[in-house]
Amino acid sequence: MKVEKIGRLAAGALAVTLLASCASSRSGSDATSGGGGSRDGGSTAGASATSFGTLPSPCGKGDAKGSTDQGVTDNEIRIGFGDDRGSTTAPGLSKEMGDAVSAMIDWCNQQGGINGRKIRGDQYDAAYTQSVKVVQQACKQDFMLVGQGFAMDDAAEQYRVGCKLPTVAGYTVGPNAAMGPMKFEAVPYPVDLYNIGALRIAEKEFPNFKDKTDLLHTTSPAVETGNAKVEAAMKQIGVKPLDCGVKTNTAGESSYTPFALKLKDCGARNLWTSGSPTPAALGLLEADDRAGLKPTYLFEATWYSSLVSQWNKAGIGDDINIGMIFQPFENAAKVPAVKQYMDIVNAHKGKIALLGMQATSSFLLWAQSAKACGSDLTRQCMVNELAKVHEWTGGGLHAPTDPGANKPASCALMVRLHGDKYEQVFPKNVGEFECGGDFVIKTDPKTWGTTLDGDRTSTKFLTGDVIKPQSS
């Protein structure tokens, strides 16, 4: 294994604070942004930007010309972005993604756009159930989709592929969307490869990890799908879960004490969950504490949240350990890209969260490729350029990924909760990641949820005329 010094930059690296926002006019659930003024009376901080973390800014003036493709004119590039903020069951769902892209559009436009073409953003609200509607709308007017996160993206995938709309997604959920043609992500999560960096760190940090670990099961199909993937990965590296037989109802239990006692009697010293910090999950942790069970918790990045840190003021969750491939916000003083993201979105009065950084990285990946295309800004050129990118960190926001080949990071770090604060505990040096050739494993095809061709592309909606990378 080696330590990658991601985000530790030379002294004097530029930290840009953008004091601007887009002018937007709402129509129904959507909005249009780009080229607007600032809320502070005309600050042009974005115009002075020369970099984003370690990444030279892809934005700036230029003389690009030509109406080269749908959504591209002499003066403008029209892109779609958005989230599920209008969800009735989870209001504000992934709002941080749309907030980030909206802010980054202004950051880029203040520098002159992309080769002089200003970016116009069509902001969509898929409201969880309306992904088909928004993708169909984007098919009619946008050059590409950029930095979006739609939970029901698989439902809309056939329409995106059908209209040959490329995307640099903020995240994908469904297997066909994750492995779709003309799809790139700054932080890929392919169905056939899995980053087990958190497990590798746990092997090193917790001596009884291999024989005293169990998974927390629930009645949620989504959580159980994640648990099955983790369990299979554990078995590949010689960790055999205890199978204590604990399975809680996601709707809640009248008492969690019997479950805590069962885990204690079973001898579980380490507990893993693929679930999120729901009231039910927090209830089990509280019962563990009352039962005198003091396990090491190994949780997904969804547990890196203000909800959990505020809940933990009493210290019940002081041994929650979270594996991440993103730099935590606590590292902002050492990682300029994190500070820039926070400054830009805060100035835009947006929501700060990990998925916002993920959307920001995807926007920057898209912008860099658009710049490389110059005047010849076509979907074909974008697919060609994106396919060439095999090492990407978003300027230091996250561990290196391979967007061009749709491969995940082979690095991770671990943060631990103490009171209401998170801190990086592994590697010890703040701003670094632990990396290894054994951090990524192949997954069982039975878990993929789709069929892949020789190019690792989902075949479900694949047609003969999709845009494929062309070698120069």
SVG drawing of the C-alpha trace seen along z (x, -y; Angstrom):
<svg xmlns="http://www.w3.org/2000/svg" viewBox="-45 -47 50 64">
<polyline fill="none" stroke="black" stroke-width="0.4" points="0.0,0.0 1.1,-3.6 0.0,-6.9 -1.2,-9.4 -0.7,-13.0 -3.9,-14.2 -4.8,-17.8 -1.6,-18.8 -0.6,-21.7 2.3,-24.0 2.2,-27.1 0.4,-30.0 -2.1,-28.0 -5.0,-30.2 -8.2,-29.9 -11.0,-31.6 -14.0,-33.0 -16.9,-33.6 -19.4,-36.3 -21.9,-35.8 -25.0,-34.0 -27.0,-33.3 -30.0,-35.3 -32.8,-32.7 -36.4,-32.7 -38.5,-29.8 -41.2,-28.1 -42.9,-25.2 -40.2,-23.0 -37.4,-24.1 -35.2,-27.2 -32.6,-28.7 -29.3,-30.0 -26.2,-31.5 -24.6,-34.8 -26.3,-36.5 -25.1,-39.2 -24.1,-38.8 -26.1,-39.3 -23.4,-41.5 -23.7,-44.3 -21.4,-43.1 -18.4,-41.3 -16.3,-39.6 -14.3,-37.3 -14.8,-34.5 -13.2,-36.6 -9.9,-36.4 -9.9,-32.6 -6.9,-30.8 -7.4,-27.4 -9.7,-25.2 -7.4,-23.5 -4.7,-21.7 -6.7,-22.0 -6.0,-25.0 -9.3,-26.7 -11.0,-25.3 -13.0,-28.5 -12.0,-31.7 -12.4,-34.1 -11.9,-32.9 -13.1,-33.2 -15.0,-29.9 -17.6,-30.1 -20.2,-28.0 -23.6,-26.4 -21.9,-23.0 -24.6,-20.9 -27.9,-21.1 -27.6,-23.7 -24.4,-25.3 -24.2,-28.7 -21.5,-31.3 -22.2,-32.7 -23.7,-30.0 -23.6,-26.4 -26.8,-25.1 -26.6,-22.3 -29.1,-20.5 -28.5,-19.8 -30.6,-19.2 -31.7,-16.9 -34.8,-15.6 -35.3,-18.5 -39.1,-18.5 -39.6,-15.0 -42.7,-14.8 -41.3,-11.9 -37.8,-13.4 -38.0,-17.2 -34.7,-18.7 -33.4,-15.4 -29.9,-16.0 -30.5,-19.7 -26.8,-20.2 -26.1,-18.9 -28.1,-21.5 -26.9,-24.2 -23.3,-23.3 -23.7,-23.2 -25.6,-26.5 -22.8,-28.1 -20.1,-26.7 -21.9,-27.9 -21.6,-31.4 -18.0,-30.9 -17.1,-29.8 -19.2,-32.5 -17.5,-35.2 -14.2,-34.1 -15.7,-34.3 -17.4,-30.9 -15.8,-28.1 -13.6,-29.5 -15.7,-32.6 -19.1,-30.9 -21.2,-31.5 -22.9,-28.6 -26.7,-28.5 -28.0,-26.0 -31.5,-24.5 -32.1,-23.4 -34.4,-20.4 -36.3,-19.0 -37.0,-15.3 -38.8,-15.2 -37.9,-11.5 -40.7,-10.3 -40.3,-12.6 -36.9,-11.6 -38.5,-10.6 -40.2,-14.0 -37.0,-16.0 -34.8,-13.9 -37.3,-14.1 -37.2,-17.9 -33.4,-17.9 -33.4,-15.8 -35.2,-18.7 -32.9,-21.6 -29.7,-20.7 -26.2,-19.9 -25.5,-17.6 -26.6,-16.7 -23.9,-17.8 -23.6,-17.1 -27.1,-15.9 -28.4,-13.3 -31.8,-11.7 -32.6,-8.8 -34.8,-7.1 -32.3,-7.6 -32.8,-4.0 -36.4,-4.8 -35.2,-7.6 -32.2,-5.9 -33.9,-4.6 -34.9,-8.2 -31.4,-9.6 -29.8,-6.9 -32.6,-7.2 -31.9,-10.9 -28.2,-10.4 -27.8,-12.8 -24.3,-12.4 -23.9,-13.1 -21.2,-13.7 -23.5,-12.7 -23.0,-13.8 -24.1,-10.3 -25.9,-7.4 -28.1,-4.9 -29.6,-2.3 -27.3,0.3 -28.2,-0.6 -27.6,-4.3 -24.3,-3.5 -23.1,-1.4 -24.9,-3.3 -23.3,-4.5 -22.3,-8.1 -22.2,-8.3 -19.2,-9.6 -18.9,-10.4 -16.1,-12.2 -16.6,-9.5 -17.8,-6.3 -19.5,-3.5 -19.7,-0.8 -21.6,2.4 -18.7,4.7 -16.0,3.2 -16.1,2.2 -13.8,0.1 -13.1,1.9 -10.7,-0.7 -12.7,-1.0 -12.5,2.8 -8.7,2.7 -8.2,-0.1 -10.4,1.8 -8.2,4.9 -5.2,2.8 -6.8,0.7 -9.0,3.2 -7.2,6.5 -10.4,8.5 -12.0,7.3 -11.7,10.7 -13.5,12.8 -15.7,10.5 -17.6,8.5 -21.3,8.6 -23.6,6.7 -26.6,4.8 -29.5,6.0 -32.9,4.3 -36.1,4.8 -35.0,2.2 -34.3,3.9 -31.9,1.1 -29.9,1.6 -29.9,5.4 -28.6,5.0 -25.7,3.0 -25.1,5.4 -25.0,8.3 -22.3,6.6 -20.3,5.8 -20.7,9.3 -19.4,10.8 -16.5,8.5 -15.7,9.4 -15.7,13.1 -13.3,12.4 -10.7,11.0 -11.2,13.6 -13.7,11.9 -16.6,14.1 -19.5,12.2 -20.9,13.6 -24.5,13.7 -25.9,12.8 -29.4,12.8 -30.2,9.2 -32.6,7.6 -34.5,4.4 -37.6,2.9 -36.9,-0.2 -40.2,-1.6 -39.0,-1.3 -39.2,1.1 -41.0,0.7 -37.7,1.6 -34.2,2.1 -32.9,3.6 -33.5,7.3 -31.4,6.7 -28.6,5.1 -28.5,8.0 -28.4,10.4 -25.4,8.7 -23.7,8.6 -24.3,12.3 -23.1,13.1 -19.7,11.5 -19.9,8.8 -17.1,6.3 -17.4,4.6 -20.6,3.7 -21.1,2.6 -24.1,1.2 -24.9,0.1 -27.8,-1.9 -28.3,-5.6 -28.6,-7.3 -32.4,-6.9 -34.2,-7.2 -34.4,-3.4 -30.6,-3.0 -29.9,-5.6 -32.3,-3.8 -30.3,-0.6 -27.1,-2.5 -28.7,-4.0 -29.8,-0.5 -26.3,0.8 -25.0,-1.8 -27.6,-1.0 -26.8,2.7 -23.1,2.1 -22.2,3.1 -19.3,0.9 -18.6,2.0 -16.6,0.3 -19.0,-0.9 -17.9,-0.9 -20.4,-2.9 -20.9,-4.2 -20.2,-7.9 -23.9,-8.7 -23.1,-8.7 -20.8,-11.7 -23.5,-14.3 -24.6,-17.0 -27.6,-15.0 -25.3,-12.4 -22.8,-14.8 -25.7,-16.8 -27.2,-13.5 -23.9,-12.4 -23.4,-15.3 -23.8,-12.7 -21.0,-10.6 -23.0,-7.4 -21.5,-7.3 -18.0,-8.1 -16.7,-5.0 -18.4,-5.5 -15.8,-5.1 -16.6,-6.2 -14.7,-5.2 -14.6,-7.9 -12.9,-8.7 -13.7,-12.5 -11.8,-14.9 -13.9,-15.8 -14.8,-19.4 -12.7,-19.4 -9.7,-19.2 -10.5,-22.5 -7.5,-24.3 -5.2,-21.8 -7.0,-21.1 -7.7,-24.3 -10.2,-22.6 -12.5,-21.8 -12.3,-25.4 -13.1,-26.7 -16.1,-24.5 -17.4,-25.6 -16.7,-29.3 -18.3,-29.3 -21.5,-27.5 -21.8,-29.4 -21.6,-32.7 -24.4,-31.3 -26.4,-30.6 -26.4,-26.9 -26.3,-23.7 -22.9,-22.2 -22.7,-18.4 -20.6,-15.6 -22.8,-15.1 -22.3,-18.8 -18.6,-18.2 -19.3,-15.2 -21.4,-17.4 -18.7,-20.1 -16.1,-17.6 -18.3,-16.4 -18.9,-20.0 -15.2,-20.6 -14.6,-17.3 -17.2,-18.4 -15.7,-22.0 -12.2,-20.7 -13.3,-18.5 -15.5,-21.3 -12.5,-23.6 -10.4,-21.0 -13.0,-20.8 -12.5,-24.5 -14.8,-25.8 -15.6,-22.2 -17.9,-21.7 -19.9,-18.6 -21.2,-15.7 -18.8,-13.4 -15.9,-15.6 -17.0,-15.6 -17.3,-11.8 -13.8,-11.6 -12.3,-13.9 -14.0,-12.5 -12.9,-8.9 -9.3,-10.1 -9.4,-11.1 -8.0,-8.3 -6.9,-10.2 -9.2,-12.7 -9.4,-14.3 -11.6,-17.4 -8.6,-19.5 -8.1,-17.6 -11.7,-17.1 -11.4,-13.3 -9.1,-10.4 -8.0,-9.6 -10.7,-8.0 -10.8,-6.8 -13.8,-8.5 -12.7,-7.5 -12.9,-3.8 -15.7,-4.0 -13.5,-2.7 -13.6,-3.7 -10.9,-5.0 -8.4,-2.6 -7.9,-4.8 -9.8,-5.7 -9.4,-7.5 -11.3,-7.1 -12.9,-9.7 -14.1,-9.1 -16.8,-10.9 -16.0,-12.3 -18.8,-14.3 -20.1,-16.5 -16.9,-16.6 -15.4,-14.4 -11.7,-14.0 -9.5,-12.1 -7.9,-9.1 -6.4,-7.1 -4.0,-7.9 -2.7,-10.0 -1.6,-12.9 -4.5,-15.1 -5.2,-15.4 -3.7,-12.1 -5.4,-8.9 -4.4,-5.3 -4.2,-3.5 -3.5,0.0 -3.8,2.3 -6.0,4.6 -8.5,1.8 -10.7,2.6 -12.3,6.0 -14.5,7.6 -18.1,8.2 -20.3,11.2 -22.2,10.8 -25.3,12.0 -25.3,8.7 -24.9,6.4 -28.6,6.0 -27.8,5.7 -25.9,7.4 -22.7,5.9 -21.0,6.2 -17.3,6.4 -16.9,2.7 -18.5,3.0 -21.6,1.1 -25.2,2.0 -26.9,3.7 -30.5,3.0 -31.1,-0.2 -28.0,0.0 -28.6,-0.9 -26.3,-0.8 -26.1,-4.6 -24.9,-5.7 -22.0,-8.0 -18.8,-6.1 -15.3,-7.4 -13.3,-7.8 -9.5,-7.4 -7.7,-10.4"/>
</svg>
